């Protein structure tokens, strides 16, 4: 991971790598979401306003949210991993990264929904309505119940190798076996951390409800 995300690399290169990681996580999940939604693929295949609105939603909401959350996560990762520290400091990466990801994910949804109401007339053109639908939308995202679930899990796919790298660094025994692939502990711990992220999003959304 530090090969692609480092504080020593040019900012544009860092942003490019973040964009690539975001698109690679987003596109397969969008395809899966369309496939799992009855009649949705045929609806989009007809083109017209339906396809236009879908693409606009992805480009103005999904990609910016996924990119921003990933950028924050990759930057925190790079800033800490570029300076060797004690294992306790690496654990602090998780403690800082997780709430930052949750905050950026929730706040960006709110901001983009309000802007969509202003620019595109979404939510009946009402900012108040736009803000009211943020919480119920995010509350269902962890269940993949709407397109925000695509954005959520796209960020989790990008976070998985970040957390696995951190746990590999914290656990020397795991790092010793990583090349042979005999130790799954870092990846299991990373998966649990990602699950905690999804749970935190749901809890925050339900608190607002």
Rosetta blueprint (number, residue, H / E / L):
1 X L
2 X L
3 X L
4 X L
5 X L
6 X L
7 X L
8 X L
9 X L
10 X L
11 X H
12 X H
13 X H
14 X H
15 X H
16 X H
17 X H
18 X H
19 X H
20 X H
21 X H
22 X H
23 X H
24 X H
25 X H
26 X H
27 X H
28 X H
29 X H
30 X H
31 X H
32 X H
33 X H
34 X H
35 X H
36 X H
37 X L
38 X L
39 X L
40 X H
41 X H
42 X H
43 X H
44 X H
45 X H
46 X L
47 X L
48 X H
49 X H
50 X H
51 X H
52 X H
53 X H
54 X H
55 X H
56 X H
57 X H
58 X H
59 X H
60 X H
61 X H
62 X H
63 X H
64 X H
65 X H
66 X H
67 X H
68 X H
69 X H
70 X H
71 X H
72 X H
73 X H
74 X H
75 X H
76 X H
77 X H
78 X H
79 X H
80 X H
81 X H
82 X L
83 X L
84 X L
85 X L
86 X L
87 X H
88 X H
89 X H
90 X H
91 X H
92 X H
93 X H
94 X H
95 X H
96 X H
97 X H
98 X H
99 X H
100 X H
101 X H
102 X H
103 X H
104 X H
105 X H
106 X H
107 X H
108 X H
109 X H
110 X H
111 X H
112 X H
113 X H
114 X H
115 X H
116 X H
117 X H
118 X H
119 X H
120 X H
121 X L
122 X H
123 X H
124 X H
125 X H
126 X L
127 X H
128 X H
129 X H
130 X H
131 X H
132 X H
133 X H
134 X H
135 X H
136 X H
137 X H
138 X H
139 X H
140 X H
141 X H
142 X L
143 X L
144 X L
145 X L
146 X L
147 X H
148 X H
149 X H
150 X H
151 X H
152 X H
153 X H
154 X H
155 X H
156 X H
157 X H
158 X H
159 X H
160 X H
161 X H
162 X H
163 X H
164 X H
165 X H
166 X H
167 X H
168 X H
169 X H
170 X H
171 X L
172 X H
173 X H
174 X H
175 X H
176 X H
177 X L
178 X L
179 X L
180 X L
181 X L
182 X L
183 X L
184 X L
185 X H
186 X H
187 X H
188 X H
189 X H
190 X H
191 X H
192 X H
193 X H
194 X H
195 X H
196 X H
197 X H
198 X H
199 X H
200 X H
201 X H
202 X H
203 X H
204 X H
205 X H
206 X H
207 X H
208 X H
209 X L
